[in-house]
Structure formats: C-alpha cells, structure tokens
C-alpha cells in the first residue's frame, strides 16, 4: 500500500483540524496521503470520488463527523468509494443510537473499521448490531502529532483561554438556546480571578470567529492578550500551553493539547464531546495513547 486518501474538516482554517492532518501524516509517515476537503478553497483538493478511487485506502477522520442525519457530507456518498474504507478518531454527534437515521447506519456499514475517539461514541455505535463488530476505540488523531521540544520559559501566573462561541440547546448542561460566550462569562471570570494574566488563543476562523469571541471574553481577565490566529502554529501553541499555569479550553483540541503537554486544564462544556473525550483520556498517559494508535494502525494496514 502506498497511497491513502483522507477526508475530514480540513481547509476550514481551524487550528485544531490542522492537528488532524499532522497526526495522520505522522501515522502514515511511510505512505503518500492526499487530503480532500468539502471547503470551497484551494488549501486542499475538493472531494472527487474518481480521484479518491485511485488511492488504495480511504480514511474518514477525525472530528465529530458522525451526525444524527448524515455522515459528514450529505447526501449518501460512501458507496461511491470503491477502495477499502476506514474511520479514524471520529466522534458521534448524538446522545444515543436511537437518534441515528437509517441512512447514517447504512453509510457506516460500508466501512470495514470504525475507530471512535471517545468511549461514549463506542458505546453508542456498539448498540447497533449491523456495525458493532467494526466499532473500536481509536483516540483523537492529535495524539499522533510530533510534539516539538519546548524550552522551559514559565509564564508567571498566566492562564491560557481557548474559546469558541456557539448557540446551544443542551438542557442537561443548563444551556437553552444561549450564546456560549455570553453565558460563560461569569464562569470564566471566576476561574481567571487567581491569575495575573490571561492569553486568549483564537483557534477557529470559519466555523466560528474565535477572534471576535476572544474580544468578547477578554474583559473577564485582569490583564489579557489576544494572539492573532495567523501566529498559531504547533510550536507556538505548545510552548504557550507548556509554560502556562492553567488552561481553560472551550475548544476540544485545547483540552487535548493540555493533556498531551501535562498542563492542568478546566474545560467549558459547550458541547458533549469535551466531557466525553476528557472522561476517555483522563486516566491514560499521552504516550500510551500514541502507542496504542500506532499499534492498531499497523494491524489495520495488514488486513484492509
């Protein structure tokens, strides 16, 4: 096997989603990978099933791509891919298997392996007899990135905030159709009160204007600095998180990078995926997770 086609939320100018690509490149380092996108830009080639079928393996992942009514991009599409298909590091954007439409289940049946990034997602899809034998835990792809060597340059009593904003209707979290930035202000101000400084990192651009959200929340800190999105590369973000006292992530990959780098974090649960991933990784070491991914992929590449 030499060529692998990848499809995920690439190309939407989201720093966390670039970590997927970096993780996949690390996992498939001996193979040629081509990333396809549904985004209307020139960062990656557009989804083209004819081109995808010229590869030897198709990978969907990562991200919260398994939704109640569709598998990432509507309508039905996976049967157009004639090469072996697997899912790596995806979440399930539903609370139970009963919420998944028959079309989504039909799509999932086309995959020979369904690797999910949190245990709740595994439990949900394991309840569907048609696909349960294919379901497995395959941690978020960001765990496979190559972490740069970061010098110790402590940021004295400084917190990192990685916010985002959504409209949510999660009654179980006490959130009913509210703007997340607005409803989280008191939570963030209280959590930032012990810190002298706070640095805000805008991970997202297209799916949410995180720069705007950073501006809206910066008043929660005694002293705040907002880092421009175009300055956020893996080395810089990792150096800030490594040397900070605490991280307050809204973005899932702020949580994951904090875990990888060993920095204490407290997440804002704007979406169920944060609590699910946190519960899955909290007792596990990043090194163990990374090795597990590598071992599982080596087995997969021999059988698909």
Secondary structure as GFF3:
##gff-version 3
##sequence-region A 1 304
A	DSSP	beta_strand	3	7	.	.	.	ID=ss1
A	DSSP	alpha_helix	15	27	.	.	.	ID=ss2
A	DSSP	beta_strand	32	37	.	.	.	ID=ss3
A	DSSP	beta_strand	45	46	.	.	.	ID=ss4
A	DSSP	alpha_helix	49	52	.	.	.	ID=ss5
A	DSSP	beta_strand	57	60	.	.	.	ID=ss6
A	DSSP	beta_strand	63	67	.	.	.	ID=ss7
A	DSSP	three_ten_helix	78	80	.	.	.	ID=ss8
A	DSSP	beta_strand	84	93	.	.	.	ID=ss9
A	DSSP	three_ten_helix	97	99	.	.	.	ID=ss10
A	DSSP	alpha_helix	102	108	.	.	.	ID=ss11
A	DSSP	beta_strand	113	116	.	.	.	ID=ss12
A	DSSP	alpha_helix	119	126	.	.	.	ID=ss13
A	DSSP	three_ten_helix	132	134	.	.	.	ID=ss14
A	DSSP	beta_strand	135	137	.	.	.	ID=ss15
A	DSSP	three_ten_helix	141	144	.	.	.	ID=ss16
A	DSSP	beta_strand	158	162	.	.	.	ID=ss17
A	DSSP	beta_strand	167	170	.	.	.	ID=ss18
A	DSSP	three_ten_helix	171	173	.	.	.	ID=ss19
A	DSSP	beta_strand	175	179	.	.	.	ID=ss20
A	DSSP	alpha_helix	180	183	.	.	.	ID=ss21
A	DSSP	alpha_helix	185	192	.	.	.	ID=ss22
A	DSSP	beta_strand	197	201	.	.	.	ID=ss23
A	DSSP	alpha_helix	210	217	.	.	.	ID=ss24
A	DSSP	three_ten_helix	218	220	.	.	.	ID=ss25
A	DSSP	beta_strand	224	227	.	.	.	ID=ss26
A	DSSP	three_ten_helix	229	231	.	.	.	ID=ss27
A	DSSP	alpha_helix	234	243	.	.	.	ID=ss28
A	DSSP	beta_strand	246	249	.	.	.	ID=ss29
A	DSSP	alpha_helix	252	261	.	.	.	ID=ss30
A	DSSP	alpha_helix	272	281	.	.	.	ID=ss31
A	DSSP	alpha_helix	286	303	.	.	.	ID=ss32
###
